[in-house]
Amino acid sequence: SKGFLMFGIFERMVAMRYLRSRRQEGFISVIAGFSLLGIGLGVATLIIVMSVMNGFRAELVGRILGLNGHMSVYSKGAPIEGFDELAVRIGEIPGVLTVTPQLEGQVMAMANGIASGALVRGLRASALLSRQIVPDNIIAGSLEEFSGKSGVIMGARLARRLRVGVGDKITLISPSTTTTVIGSVPRMRAFTVAALFNVGMYEYDNTFIYMPLKAAQTFFKSGDAVNAVEVMVNDPQQVDEVRIPLRKVIGVDKYSLDWKQQNSSFFNALEVERNVMFLILTLIILVAAFNIISSMIMLVKDKGRDIAILRTMGASKGMVMRIFFMSGASIGVIGTIGGTILGLVFCDNIESIRQALQSLTGTELFSAEIYFLSKLPAEVDALEVITVVSMALFLSFAATIYPAWRASRLDPVEALRYE
């Protein structure tokens, strides 16, 4: 065992010596250095991109489910009447947390001579308070006036575009018309801005207006009816378990859609983009692995005389193979460790880095209008990090096998003869 240990130390010593540059083999070390840098950057980039995609999806899901129901019940024809009774029956289904009747409609919002499309969502104050994402993100005003007949809550970005604040009046114009003696005219009414919210998702902050249910029913002239009933369940990922009993309760004149169905195209596109990015960025590590092959083959050719001398001194083919395997594998191991540390540190400080880069370049690197979120999210998945590290190490080790095998097959007599 002592001899085996000494051989192991000797092999590592020779392998590390071959990685250090001398003048006559400097080009080989430069290639090895680029290989190490390529693997490190590839691993770091993969970890950063996958973490950002995970954070992006988690943030979007959190905001979508925070403002919308996990499932929504709609009528196939007329508006839903007797919705409170229906809500009670839906609430008795196992796994259902809350049921919220609501009235939703498209409007034109006007103020200060500026017009903008908006989405009005009418619901009771108790239902709005139960969704923590809105009360927790009120940036101006309060929810106390929401229970009145003319107080509304709107997104901060929409308010900024209309140049209104808390206490100001906005005019909402409904697509439906009212028949008068002079003909049909658009239905419009003035409301007071009671509060502004900023949930950090562009679509909602720039579009949504919350209105008390009674006021919405009066404005849209729906009577004592709603056009949707939102359902919150215990586990959003297991909405399929609630779908069958829900279908029995709502009957044949109504239908339900869960959050996966309503956002299926968006999340499918996100998943495809995530997989494609993983494949593309894996090529960086693959190219670096090919650089390891080229640098090690050049090293084997350059060290032909050294290999021959080691063989004549009693070194086995296995020893020679392990020496060059350690040399090449060390590049992959060091690059992978460095890239993993860089990737994790970058993910932990990604928003600060974004802000610093924006300050330096003077450009917006993460536009909320394009990416829907106002902050750059990153959520590190330990399993994905392990997968990336394992893949990088596997490619590095695989790239080293052929040059090491070629070194072990070198004929010492032939090598010394040509020297």
N, C-alpha and C positions, 0 to 999 in steps of 0.2 A: 504493500500500500504506500510505503514511503517513496518507493521508486516511481509509482504511478503519480503521486503528488508532485514529485520533482519534475517529471515529464510534463505534467499539466502546467506547472509554473513556467517551465522553459518554453512551452508552446505559446503561452500568453505573452511572455516577454518578447519572443521573436515576432509574434503577430503585431504587437503594439509598436515594435521597432520599425516594422515595414510600413506602418501608417505615417510615421514621421518623415518629413520631406528632407531630402538632400538635393544638392544642386543638380546632379545628373538625373534625378528622378522627380524633379519638381513638377513636371507636367502631369505625371501620374497622380501626385498628391492633390494637384489642383482639381482634376476630374473627380477624385474621391471627395474633396471638399464640396464641390458642386452637388454631388450625389447626396451627401449628408444634408446640405441646405435644401435640396429639392424634397427629400423625404420629410424634413422638419416642417417646411412650409406647406407641403401637401397634407400632412396630418393636422396641422393647426387650422388650415383653411377648411378641411372637412369637418372638424369639430365645431368651428365657428358657424359655418353655413348650416349644418344640421341643427345646431342649438338655436339659431335664429329662426329657422323654419318651424321648429318645435314651439318656440316662444310665440311666434306669429300665429300659429294655429291655436295655441292655448288661449292667447289674449282675445282672438276673434271669437272663439267658442264661448269664453267667459262673458264677453260683452253681449254677444247675440243671445245667449241664454239668460243673461241678467235683465235684458230689456224685453225679451220675447218669451212666450211660453214654450215648454218642451214639446207640447202638442197643442194644436189649435183645431177647434170644431167649427165648421162652416155649414151654412144652409145651402141646399141645392137650388132653392127658389127664393121665397120671401124671407125677410129678416126673421131672426129668431125671437119669438115671443115666449113668455113664460120662462125666461132664461134663469131666474133664481131657482125655480123648481128643478130645472135641468142641471144647474150647478150643484145642487144638493145631491142628486142622484149620481152624478159623476164623482163627487167627493167621497162617496161610499165605496168606490172601487179600490181594492187593495193596491197600495203603492202610490196613490195620488195624494199629493201634499195640499195644494191649493187650486181653486178654480176661479177664474176671473172673467166675468162678462165684460165686453168692451165694444165700442163703436168706433170704427176707423174709416177715414175718408180723405181723399186728396182735396187740397184747397190752394188758393192763391193768397199769399200773405202780402199785405201792402203797408208801408209806413214811410214817411218822409219822401214820398214820390218814387219809392223803390218797390218793385214787385218781385216776388220769388215763390216758386212752388214749395209746398210743404205738405207734411203728412200729419193730420190731426188724429190723435188717439184719445178717445174719451173713456175714462174709467173712474171708479170710485177712489176717494182719497185713501181709504184703508188699503186698497189694492196697490196703490202707488207706493205707500209707505212700507209695504211688505217686501218690495223689491229694493234691496239696499243700494243697488248700484246708482239709482237716481238720487235718493236723499243724501247719500254719502258724497255725491259729487255736485251739490248745489254750490255755486260760486258767488251768487248774489241773490238777495231776497230770501224768502222763506216759504215753506209749504202751508202756512197758516191761511193764506188767501185762496188756496186751491179749492176749498170746499164751496166757495161762493159761485155765483152764476156767471161772473165775467172775468174771473182770474184764470190765467193760463200759465203754464211753465213751458219754456222753449229752450232749444239748444243755443249755446253761447255763440257758435259760429253763425247761425242763422240770425241771431240778434245783432251781431256785429255787421253782417251784410245789410240788414235793414236799418242800422244805426239807431237801435232802440235799447233801452235799459229798463231796470225795474221801475214800475210805476208808469211807464209810457203806454200809449195806446197803439194797437195794431188792428188793421182791418182784415178780416178773413172773408174771402169770396168763395162760395161753394159752386161746383160745376152744375148743380141742379138749379133750376130757375123757379121763380115765383110768378104766377099769373096775376096781372093787374089790369086795370082799365086801359092802360096804354100798351098792353102786350106782355110778353114774358121778359122778365128782367133777372139778372143774376142775384142770387141770395147772398147778402153780405151783412156783416155785423162787426162792431168794434169790441175788442177785448183788452183787458189790462194785463200787462206782463207782471206776474207775481213773483217769479223767480227764474233764474238761468242755471242750466246744468251743463257740465262738460265731462262726459264719460270717457273721453279720450279716443273715441271712434268717430271718424269724420262723417260717415253717413248719417249717424244719429244726431251728432252735434249740429249738423248743417241742415237737417230736414225736419226733425220731430218737434211737435207741439202737443203737450199733454193738456187735456181739458176735462173738467168734471163730467161725469157720465150724463147727468141731467142736462147740463148746458149743451153737450154734444148732441143729445137727442132732440133738443129744441132747435139747435142750429141746422142739423141735417133733416129735421122734420121726419124722424123715424118712428115717432110715437114711443110707446113703452116697449122698445125692441132694440136688439143689438145685432151686429152682423158677424160676431165671432165670440167664441168662448175659449179662453186660453187655460191650459192645464199644466201644472207643474207636478213632476213626479219625483220620487225619492232618488232615483239614479237615471240621469239623462241618457246614459249609454245603454240602458235597458228598457227603452220606451216600447220595444216590440212586445214586452210582456203585458203592457197595458192596452195595446191596440185592440185585441180581440174582445175583452170585456167592455171596452169603451164603445166599440161598434154595436154591441147589443143594447147598450143604454141609449145611444143617440138615435137609433132607428135608421130607416132606409132613406128618410128625407134629408139627412145630414151626412157629412163626411168629415174625416179628420186627416190632418197632415202633421207629421212630427218634424222636429228641427232638422233631422238628417235629410228628409225628403225636400224640405223647403230650400235647403242650402246645398243640395247634393252636387250640382255642377261646380259650385265654388270650391267645395272641399275636395272633390275629385281632381280638379285642376291643380289645387295646392299639393295634393299627394303625388300627382304625376311630375310636377315641377321639382318636388323634393327628391324623387327617385332619379330623375334625369341629372340633377345637380350632383347627386352622390356618384353617379357613374362618370360624369365628366371630370369631377375633381379627383376621382380615383386614378385617372390617367396621369395626373401629376406624379403620384407615388410610383406608378408603373414606369414612367419615363426615368425617374430617379433610380429605380431598380435596374433598368437597362444600363444606366451610367455606371452602376456598381459592377455589372458584368464586364463592361469595356475596361474600366480602370483596373479590375482584378486580373483580366487576361493580359493587359499590358504589364502589370506588376509581376505576374508569373513569368512572362517572357524576359523581363529585365532581371529577375532574380534566378535565372536558370543556373548560373554558376553556384549560387548559394545553395540551391536545392541539391545540386549534385554533391557538393561538399558535405551537406547534412546527411545525405543518403550513404556516402562512403564512410561516414563516421558512425553509422549504425542506426540512423533514424529510419523508422518504418514508413511505408506509404501512408499509413493512418496518421502518423505524426505530421507529415507534410500536409496532408489534406486538412487536418485540424488547424494547423497554423494559418493557412490561407482562408479557411472557413471563418476563423475568429477575426481575421483582418477585415473581411467583407462584412461579417455580421455586426462587427463593432460600429461600422458606419450606420447600419440600419437601426441598431439599438439606440445609439446616441442621438441620431436624428429623430427617431420616434419619441424618445423621452423629452427632448427639447421642444418638439412640435406640440406634444400634449400639454406641457407646462404653458407654452405660449398661447395655445388655443384656450385653455381654461382661464388664464389670467385675462385674456382679451374679452372672453364672454362675461366675466365678472365685472368688467369696467366698460362694457360696450357703449352704453349711453354717454358716459363721460368722454370716451374717445370720439364718438360722433359729434358731440358738442364742440370739442376742441378742433376737430377737422373742419367743421362748419365755420368756426371763428377764423381759422387760418385761410381757408379758401374763399370765404364770403359767399358760398352757395349752400342751398338747402339739399342735404344728402338723403333725407328720408321724408319725402313730401307726404303729408297726411292725405292730400287729395288722391294720391296714387295708391298708397299702401294702407289706407283706411285708419291707421293708428297714428297717434301723435308722438309716440315714443318707440324706440327700437328695442324690441324684446329679445331675450335669449334665455332659453331653458335647457340646461345641460341634462342629457339622459345618460346615466351611468352605463347602461347596456350598449348604447351607441358608441360611447367613448371606448369601451372594451372591444367592440367590433372593429372600430377604426384602427386601434392599436394592434390588435391581433392580425388584421389584414396587412398592415404596414410591415410588421415583423415577419409574417409569412412570405411576403414578396421579397423582402430583403434577404432572408435566409435562402429562399429558392434561387435568387439571383447569384448567390455565392457558391452554390453547389457545383456547377459546371467548372468554373475556374479552379476551385479547390481540387476537384477530381482530376482536371488536366495537369495540375501541378504534381499530384501524387503519381501520375503515370509517366512523368518525365524520366527518360533514361539518363542516369548520371554519366555514363560513358560518352554518350552522344553529346551531352551538354558540355562536358569538359573538353572534348575533342574540338568543338567549334569555338570554344573560348580561346 
